[in-house]
Amino acid sequence: MCGIVGYAGQDPAVPFLLAGLNRLEYRGYDSAGIAVLDEGAVQFVKAVGRIAELESALAGQPLSGQVGVGHTRWATHGRPSEQNAHPHLGCHGDVAVAHNGIIENHSALRRELEAAGHVFRSETDSEVVVHLLEDYAHLPFKEALQACTARLRGTYALAVVRTKDPGAVGAARQDSPLLVGIGEGENMLASDIPALISRTRKVVVVEDGEVVVITAEAAHIYKAGGEVHRPPLEVSWNLEEAERGGFAHFMIKEIQEQPKALRQTMAGRLSEDLDQIALEVDPGPLPERLWFVACGTSYHACLVGRRLAEDVLGIPAEADLASEFRYRHLKLGPQDTVIAVSQSGETLDTLSAIRRAKSMGARVIAITNVIGSSISREADINLPTLAGPEIAVASSKAYTTQILTLTFLVLAYAKASGLLAAQEEARWARDLWALPEKAELILQRAGEIEAVAKRLAAAKDVFYVGRGTDYAVAMEGQLKLKEISYLHAEALAAGELKHGTLALIEPGVPVVALLTQGELLDKTLSNLAEIKARGGWIYGITSHDLSGHQELDQGFLLPACHDALAPVLAALPLQLLAYHAAVARGTDIDKPRNLAKSVTVE
């Protein structure tokens, strides 16, 4: 949520700041602003709405200067307005601050600062930061940042300019992502990699408790003990991967990229002969219990992983929402392993959950798509999905590659524990290798799904049903539909229909049924008969031949595959259904209302 960019260099700052903010749009926002240092003064422009509104405002009020910060705000404290938009300026207009996160003790700080004569102009928690920095104006930039952040309680990534340091941008981080981009004759700040890769591939991750001062010549990172020297990461993404590449929306581009993403995720994890499976790291001994922890789409991937772990490993496994897990009164220890799944690697609830698990002695394995993210660094082991940048708020390729990575992890445990015979391992390897090609076959049939999506787009309610792993996939399907088309959708275990939801089935109500699990097929078909008897319209997604059955009004036949891998393939038509329904309804697909890509608040 929210996006930060900063620039100190020899070029005009505004073009980089605007381009960076545009590439961070996926994080979700409702206002935007830029502040630059020009001729000894802080100049700023802010606007409510999309970055296009900010660009229009800048056309009427151009900003010059080679040092500046930019911000996209997702409202938490205070409504979307120019007054509440960032960057915030202090009483004297010589300090400007952009802030991601939440300052938990802002009320107490605000009372203290107002009593000292500071005048606040916004409703935000963030404004306390700029007033604190005004009080520390007599200190060098580094010390001022350290003194300020010592007073803050909560989460933050800060980007600061002040007239006292006309060639520098300051920054600080606590529990909110922040990166430094190392350039030639310029250095940059950003919340995420896409904002930087047009200028540099060298990125340094700022860690909690650190402050930063960048100039055109150098980037300095400091912790309490002194300056920190950390080699930069080399980013392999290119700019084209972070842009639409001719597609109407990032989401459809990323849906179409899934065969490539699946291949990238498998690279190095299968032997050349396709008969062996190997992770790049040793996950350690098989634990007594596995805990899968995540939020949103990543949680749905965890539900699939949990079923696979139970089936293959035969140990107790549980999947929980990170926002709930972190407040449960659990007793964890070395016998437990927590698998944390997050696309961004910055999801605050998930980050807090793994910190709690580690404090109790549990081992933590992270599955993320962003190298150097907070969750990946704080875990004992990180398994990257390698899906490439995912820009659309609604996840597609991150979800399927998360399932694939979870599958490799479970199989690695099984192999190390002697639970996977060589013949069975070879079968898994062949089935895994075939997935990308089968995904391509599904995507080539997108036209079939588009027609069905138009029917869903005209509905008032849509229900998704399935049993076992199909229920987990149904949950992801309904989430996709409602988050980008704004249709009401509900997923439930097919056997639960008769315990309440069947009352909502009436003639013409569309139901999307998942039918990929062979052992549960007959049971699910029986439940569909209950829907059919009440006039519901059923669209089935299946990997089994159901031509002799009358329960489905229409269906999509997936390529045959191992039942345990069917969730990867079944996700594709569900994503296409949601996408084309949203197109038919004319919604803002890549940036759905009220949502953000990286959720860094509770």
C-alpha positions in Angstrom: 0.0 0.0 0.0 1.2 3.5 -0.9 4.4 4.0 -2.9 7.5 6.0 -2.3 10.2 7.2 -4.7 13.1 9.5 -4.2 15.8 11.0 -6.4 19.2 12.7 -6.0 21.1 13.2 -9.2 22.2 15.4 -12.0 19.0 15.1 -14.1 15.7 16.8 -13.4 14.0 14.8 -10.6 10.3 15.1 -11.7 10.5 12.8 -14.8 12.0 9.9 -12.7 9.6 10.5 -9.8 6.5 10.4 -12.1 7.7 7.4 -13.9 8.5 5.6 -10.6 5.0 6.4 -9.2 3.4 5.1 -12.4 5.2 1.8 -11.9 4.1 1.6 -8.3 0.4 2.2 -9.1 -0.3 -1.5 -8.5 0.3 -0.9 -4.7 -3.1 0.9 -4.5 -3.6 4.7 -3.9 -6.1 7.5 -4.0 -3.9 10.6 -4.2 -0.4 11.5 -5.2 2.2 14.2 -4.8 5.8 15.3 -5.5 8.1 17.6 -3.6 11.5 18.9 -5.0 14.2 21.1 -3.8 14.7 24.1 -6.1 16.8 27.2 -5.5 16.8 26.6 -1.8 13.1 26.0 -1.3 10.7 23.1 -1.2 8.3 23.2 -4.1 5.4 20.7 -4.2 2.3 19.6 -6.2 -0.4 17.2 -5.0 -3.6 15.9 -6.5 -6.5 13.6 -5.6 -7.1 10.6 -7.9 -4.8 8.9 -10.4 -1.3 10.0 -11.3 -2.8 11.5 -14.5 -4.3 14.1 -12.2 -0.9 14.9 -10.7 0.6 15.1 -14.2 -2.1 17.6 -15.2 -1.4 19.7 -12.1 2.3 19.6 -12.8 1.6 20.9 -16.4 0.1 24.0 -14.8 2.7 24.3 -12.1 6.0 22.8 -13.4 8.7 21.9 -10.8 12.4 22.1 -11.4 15.2 20.6 -9.3 17.5 17.6 -9.2 16.4 16.3 -5.7 12.9 15.2 -4.8 10.5 12.7 -3.4 7.1 11.4 -4.6 4.3 9.4 -3.0 1.1 7.7 -3.8 -1.3 7.5 -0.8 -3.8 4.9 0.2 -6.0 6.5 2.8 -5.9 5.2 6.3 -6.1 8.3 8.6 -8.1 11.0 6.9 -10.1 11.0 3.7 -8.5 11.3 0.2 -7.8 15.0 -0.3 -5.0 17.3 -1.4 -4.6 18.3 2.2 -4.1 14.7 3.3 -2.0 13.8 0.3 1.8 13.4 0.7 4.4 14.8 0.8 3.6 16.8 4.0 5.4 20.0 4.7 6.2 21.5 8.1 5.2 24.9 9.5 8.1 26.7 7.8 8.0 24.8 4.5 11.6 23.8 4.6 11.0 20.0 5.2 8.9 17.6 3.2 8.1 14.0 4.2 6.5 11.1 2.3 5.5 8.2 4.6 4.2 4.7 4.1 2.8 2.8 7.1 1.0 3.8 10.3 2.4 5.9 13.2 0.7 4.2 16.1 1.5 6.9 18.7 0.6 9.8 16.4 -2.1 11.2 18.7 0.2 11.6 21.7 2.9 13.1 19.4 0.5 15.5 17.8 -0.7 16.8 21.2 2.9 17.3 22.3 3.8 19.1 19.0 0.7 21.3 19.0 1.4 22.3 22.6 4.9 23.4 21.4 3.4 25.6 18.7 3.3 23.4 15.6 0.3 23.9 13.3 -1.1 20.8 11.6 -2.8 21.0 8.2 -4.0 17.4 7.7 -5.9 14.6 9.3 -3.1 12.1 8.8 -0.9 10.3 11.3 2.0 10.9 8.9 2.2 14.7 9.5 3.7 14.2 13.0 6.9 13.1 11.3 7.6 16.3 9.4 7.0 18.4 12.6 9.3 16.2 14.6 12.0 16.7 11.9 11.5 20.4 12.2 12.4 20.2 15.8 15.6 18.4 14.9 16.5 20.8 12.1 19.7 21.8 14.0 21.1 18.3 13.6 22.9 16.8 10.6 20.5 14.9 8.3 21.5 11.4 9.6 21.2 12.4 13.2 17.9 14.2 12.6 16.4 11.1 11.0 17.7 8.9 13.9 16.3 11.3 16.5 12.9 11.5 14.8 12.5 7.7 14.3 13.4 7.1 17.9 10.2 8.9 18.8 8.0 6.9 16.4 6.1 3.7 17.2 4.5 1.8 14.4 5.5 1.1 10.8 7.2 3.4 8.3 9.2 4.0 5.2 10.1 7.6 5.1 11.5 9.8 2.3 12.6 13.3 3.3 14.0 16.4 1.7 15.0 19.6 3.6 16.4 22.9 2.5 19.3 22.5 4.9 20.6 19.6 2.8 19.8 20.7 -0.8 21.6 17.9 -2.5 20.3 15.0 -0.4 17.3 12.8 0.2 16.9 11.1 3.6 15.0 8.0 4.4 14.3 5.5 7.1 12.5 2.1 7.4 10.6 0.1 10.0 8.4 -2.8 8.8 7.6 -1.1 5.5 9.6 -1.9 2.3 12.3 0.5 1.1 15.1 0.0 -1.5 18.0 2.1 -2.6 18.9 2.1 -6.3 22.6 2.6 -7.1 23.2 4.6 -10.3 25.9 6.5 -12.0 25.8 10.2 -11.0 22.5 9.5 -9.4 21.0 7.5 -6.6 17.3 6.6 -5.9 14.8 5.3 -3.4 11.7 3.3 -3.9 9.2 1.0 -2.3 9.6 -1.7 -4.9 11.9 -2.7 -7.8 9.8 -1.7 -10.8 10.2 2.0 -9.9 14.0 1.6 -10.2 14.8 -0.7 -13.1 14.5 2.0 -15.8 17.7 3.5 -14.3 19.6 0.7 -12.5 19.7 -3.0 -11.8 21.7 -2.5 -8.6 19.5 -2.5 -5.5 20.2 -2.4 -1.8 17.5 -3.5 0.6 17.1 -1.1 3.6 16.5 -3.1 6.8 14.5 -2.2 9.9 16.0 0.4 12.1 18.2 1.9 9.4 18.3 5.4 8.0 19.6 6.5 4.6 21.1 9.6 3.0 21.5 9.6 -0.7 23.1 12.2 -2.9 24.1 12.2 -6.6 27.5 10.9 -5.6 26.8 8.3 -2.9 24.3 6.3 -0.9 24.9 5.9 2.8 23.0 3.6 5.1 23.3 3.9 8.9 22.3 1.8 11.9 22.8 2.7 15.6 26.3 1.2 15.5 27.5 3.3 12.5 27.5 3.0 8.7 26.3 -0.2 7.1 28.1 -1.5 4.0 25.9 -4.0 2.1 26.6 -5.2 -1.4 23.8 -4.4 -3.9 21.5 -7.1 -5.3 21.6 -7.6 -9.1 18.0 -7.4 -10.4 17.3 -9.7 -13.3 13.9 -8.2 -14.3 13.9 -5.9 -17.3 11.7 -2.9 -17.9 9.6 -4.7 -20.4 8.7 -7.3 -17.8 7.4 -4.5 -15.6 5.3 -2.9 -18.3 2.2 -4.0 -20.2 3.9 -5.0 -23.5 0.9 -4.3 -25.7 -1.7 -6.0 -23.5 -4.9 -4.1 -22.5 -4.2 -4.7 -18.9 -1.3 -6.0 -16.7 -3.6 -8.7 -15.4 -4.2 -10.4 -18.8 -0.5 -10.0 -19.6 0.3 -11.8 -16.3 -2.3 -14.5 -16.9 -0.7 -15.2 -20.3 2.8 -15.2 -18.8 2.0 -18.2 -16.6 3.5 -20.9 -18.7 6.8 -18.9 -18.7 6.5 -18.3 -15.0 5.9 -22.0 -14.2 9.0 -22.9 -16.2 11.0 -20.3 -14.3 9.8 -21.6 -11.0 10.8 -25.2 -12.0 14.3 -24.1 -13.3 17.0 -26.0 -11.4 14.4 -27.9 -9.4 14.1 -30.8 -11.8 17.0 -33.0 -13.1 17.8 -32.9 -16.8 16.4 -36.5 -17.2 13.2 -35.4 -15.6 13.3 -38.2 -13.0 14.5 -36.3 -9.9 13.3 -33.4 -7.8 15.6 -31.2 -5.8 15.2 -27.9 -4.1 18.1 -25.5 -4.2 18.2 -25.6 -0.3 17.7 -28.3 2.3 14.4 -27.7 4.0 15.7 -29.6 7.1 14.1 -32.6 8.8 10.5 -33.4 8.5 8.7 -31.5 11.3 6.0 -32.9 13.6 3.6 -30.2 12.4 3.4 -27.8 9.4 1.7 -24.5 9.6 0.8 -22.6 6.4 0.4 -18.9 7.0 -0.6 -16.2 4.5 -3.3 -13.7 3.5 -5.7 -13.4 0.6 -4.7 -15.2 -2.6 -1.5 -16.6 -0.9 -3.7 -18.1 1.8 -5.7 -20.0 -0.9 -2.4 -21.3 -2.2 -1.7 -22.5 1.4 -4.9 -24.4 1.5 -3.8 -26.3 -1.5 -0.4 -26.9 0.1 -1.9 -28.1 3.3 -3.9 -30.8 1.6 -0.8 -31.9 -0.4 1.2 -32.1 2.8 -1.4 -34.1 4.6 -1.7 -36.5 1.7 2.0 -36.9 0.8 3.7 -36.5 4.2 1.1 -37.9 6.6 1.7 -35.3 9.3 -0.7 -32.8 10.8 -0.8 -29.6 8.8 -2.8 -26.5 9.2 -3.4 -23.4 7.1 -4.4 -20.1 8.8 -4.9 -16.5 7.9 -1.8 -14.6 9.1 -4.1 -11.9 10.6 -5.7 -14.6 12.8 -2.6 -16.8 13.4 -0.6 -14.0 15.0 -3.3 -13.6 17.7 -3.9 -17.2 18.5 -2.6 -18.5 21.8 -0.4 -21.2 20.3 2.5 -23.2 21.7 5.0 -23.6 19.0 8.6 -24.9 19.2 11.4 -26.5 17.3 9.1 -29.4 16.3 7.0 -26.9 14.2 7.7 -25.4 10.8 5.8 -22.4 9.6 5.6 -21.8 5.9 4.9 -18.2 5.2 3.6 -17.3 1.7 3.5 -13.7 0.3 3.8 -12.4 -3.2 5.5 -9.1 -2.1 7.3 -10.5 0.9 6.2 -7.4 2.8 2.6 -8.4 4.0 2.6 -7.0 7.5 0.3 -9.6 9.0 2.4 -12.4 7.6 5.6 -10.7 8.7 4.3 -10.3 12.2 3.1 -13.9 12.3 6.6 -15.3 11.4 8.2 -13.1 14.0 5.9 -14.5 16.6 6.6 -18.0 15.4 10.4 -17.5 15.5 10.2 -16.0 19.0 8.7 -19.4 20.1 11.4 -21.4 18.4 9.6 -22.5 15.3 11.5 -22.8 12.0 10.2 -20.5 9.2 10.3 -21.1 5.5 9.3 -18.2 3.2 7.8 -18.5 -0.3 7.9 -15.0 -1.9 8.3 -13.4 -5.3 10.5 -10.6 -4.3 14.2 -11.3 -3.5 15.4 -9.3 -0.6 11.9 -8.7 0.8 11.4 -8.5 4.6 9.8 -12.0 4.9 12.4 -13.6 2.7 15.2 -12.2 4.8 13.7 -12.9 8.2 12.9 -16.6 7.4 15.3 -19.4 8.0 14.9 -20.5 4.4 13.6 -18.6 1.4 12.1 -20.3 -1.6 11.6 -17.7 -4.4 8.7 -18.4 -6.8 10.7 -16.6 -9.6 7.4 -15.6 -11.3 8.8 -12.2 -12.4 7.1 -8.9 -11.6 3.4 -9.0 -11.0 1.9 -5.5 -11.3 -1.9 -6.1 -11.3 -3.4 -5.9 -7.8 -5.3 -9.2 -8.5 -2.7 -12.0 -8.4 -2.5 -14.6 -11.1 1.0 -15.9 -11.9 2.1 -15.4 -8.3 -0.7 -17.7 -7.1 0.1 -20.6 -9.5 3.8 -20.4 -8.9 3.2 -20.4 -5.1 1.3 -23.6 -5.5 4.1 -25.0 -7.6 6.8 -24.0 -5.1 4.7 -25.5 -2.2 4.6 -28.7 -4.2 8.3 -28.8 -4.6 8.7 -28.2 -0.9 6.4 -31.0 0.1 8.0 -33.4 -2.4 11.5 -32.4 -1.1 10.4 -33.3 2.4 8.9 -36.6 1.2 12.1 -37.5 -0.6 14.4 -36.6 2.3 12.2 -38.7 4.6 12.1 -41.8 2.5 8.5 -41.3 1.7 9.0 -40.9 -2.1 10.1 -44.0 -4.1 12.3 -43.4 -7.1 9.5 -44.5 -9.5 7.0 -42.2 -7.9 9.5 -39.3 -7.9 10.0 -39.7 -11.6 6.3 -39.7 -12.2 5.9 -36.4 -10.3 8.9 -34.9 -12.2 7.3 -35.8 -15.6 3.9 -34.4 -14.5 5.4 -31.2 -13.2 7.4 -30.7 -16.4 4.3 -31.0 -18.5 2.4 -28.3 -16.6 3.6 -25.3 -18.6 2.6 -26.8 -22.0 -0.8 -27.8 -20.6 -1.2 -24.2 -19.3 -0.5 -22.9 -22.8 -3.3 -25.2 -24.2 -5.8 -23.7 -21.8 -4.8 -20.1 -22.5 -5.3 -20.8 -26.3 -9.0 -21.5 -25.5 -9.6 -18.2 -23.8 -12.4 -17.4 -26.3 -14.5 -20.2 -24.9 -14.3 -18.6 -21.4 -15.0 -15.1 -22.5 -18.5 -16.0 -23.6 -19.3 -17.6 -20.2 -17.8 -14.5 -18.4 -20.3 -12.3 -20.0 -23.1 -14.3 -18.5 -21.5 -14.0 -15.1 -21.1 -10.3 -15.6 -24.8 -9.9 -15.8 -25.5 -11.9 -12.6 -26.3 -10.5 -9.2 -24.7 -13.4 -7.3 -22.2 -16.1 -8.4 -21.4 -19.2 -6.3 -18.3 -21.4 -6.5 -18.3 -24.9 -5.2 -15.9 -27.8 -4.8 -14.6 -30.5 -2.4 -11.2 -31.1 -1.0 -8.6 -29.2 -3.0 -11.3 -28.1 -5.4 -12.8 -26.1 -2.5 -9.5 -24.3 -2.0 -9.4 -23.5 -5.7 -13.1 -22.3 -5.6 -12.2 -19.9 -2.9 -9.5 -18.3 -5.1 -11.9 -18.2 -8.1 -14.6 -16.3 -6.2 -12.0 -13.9 -4.8 -10.8 -13.1 -8.3 -14.3 -12.4 -9.5 -15.3 -10.1 -6.7 -12.0 -8.1 -6.4 -11.9 -7.0 -10.0 -15.5 -7.1 -11.3 -17.2 -6.1 -7.9 -19.7 -8.9 -8.3 -20.9 -10.6 -5.2 -19.3 -14.1 -5.2 -19.2 -16.8 -2.6 -17.3 -20.1 -2.4 -18.3 -23.0 -0.3 -17.5 -26.7 0.2 -20.1 -28.5 -2.1 -21.3 -30.7 0.8 -22.2 -27.5 2.8 -24.8 -26.4 0.2 -27.7 -28.1 2.1 -26.7 -26.5 5.3 -27.9 -23.0 4.4 -26.6 -21.7 1.1 -29.0 -23.8 -1.0 -31.7 -21.3 0.1 -30.1 -18.8 -2.2 -30.2 -21.0 -5.3 -33.0 -20.0 -7.7 -33.5 -20.3 -11.4 -30.7 -18.9 -13.4 -28.2 -18.3 -10.6 -24.8 -19.2 -11.9 -22.6 -21.7 -10.1 -19.0 -22.4 -11.0 -18.2 -26.0 -10.0 -14.6 -27.4 -9.6 -14.4 -31.1 -10.5 -10.7 -32.2 -10.7 -10.4 -34.5 -7.7 -11.2 -38.1 -8.9 -12.0 -39.6 -5.5 -14.5 -36.8 -4.7 -16.1 -36.5 -8.2 -19.3 -38.5 -7.5 -19.9 -36.7 -4.3 -19.6 -33.3 -5.9 -21.8 -34.4 -8.8 -24.5 -35.3 -6.3 -24.3 -31.8 -4.8 -24.6 -30.3 -8.2 -27.8 -32.3 -8.8 -29.2 -30.4 -5.7 -28.4 -27.1 -7.5 -29.8 -28.3 -10.8 -33.0 -29.4 -9.2 -33.5 -25.7 -8.0 -32.8 -24.2 -11.4 -29.2 -23.1 -10.9 -27.0 -22.7 -14.0 -23.8 -24.8 -13.6 -20.5 -24.2 -15.3 -18.0 -27.0 -14.6 -14.2 -26.9 -14.7 -13.0 -30.4 -14.7 -10.1 -32.7 -15.7 -12.4 -35.7 -16.1 -14.7 -36.7 -18.9 -18.2 -35.9 -17.7 -19.9 -36.3 -21.1 -22.4 -38.9 -19.7 -23.5 -36.6 -16.9 -26.4 -34.1 -17.0 -25.4 -32.0 -14.0 -23.5 -29.4 -16.1 -25.0 -26.8 -18.3 -21.6 -26.0 -19.8 -18.1 -26.9 -19.0 -14.4 -26.5 -19.6 -12.3 -29.6 -19.9 -8.7 -29.2 -18.6 -5.9 -31.3 -20.0 -5.5 -34.5 -18.0 -3.0 -34.3 -15.1 -2.1 -35.6 -11.7 -5.0 -34.6 -9.4 -2.6 -32.9 -7.0 -1.4 -30.6 -9.8 -4.9 -29.8 -11.1 -5.2 -26.6 -8.9 -2.5 -25.0 -11.1 -4.4 -25.6 -14.3 -7.9 -25.0 -12.9 -6.8 -21.5 -11.8 -6.3 -20.4 -15.4 -10.0 -20.5 -16.5 -11.0 -19.0 -13.2 -8.7 -16.1 -13.7 -10.0 -15.6 -17.3 -13.6 -15.8 -16.1 -12.9 -13.0 -13.6 -10.9 -10.9 -16.1 -13.5 -11.0 -18.9 -16.4 -10.5 -16.5 -14.6 -7.3 -15.3 -13.9 -6.2 -18.9 -17.7 -6.6 -19.6 -18.5 -4.5 -16.5 -16.0 -1.8 -17.4 -14.1 -1.8 -14.1 -10.6 -0.7 -13.3 -9.0 -4.1 -13.6 -5.4 -3.5 -12.6 -6.3 -1.1 -9.8 -9.5 -2.3 -8.2 -11.1 0.1 -5.8 -10.1 0.0 -2.2 -7.4 -2.6 -2.7 -3.6 -2.6 -2.8 -1.0 -5.0 -4.1 1.3 -4.9 -1.1 -0.7 -4.7 2.2 1.7 -3.2 4.7 -0.8 -2.3 7.4 -2.9 -4.4 9.7 
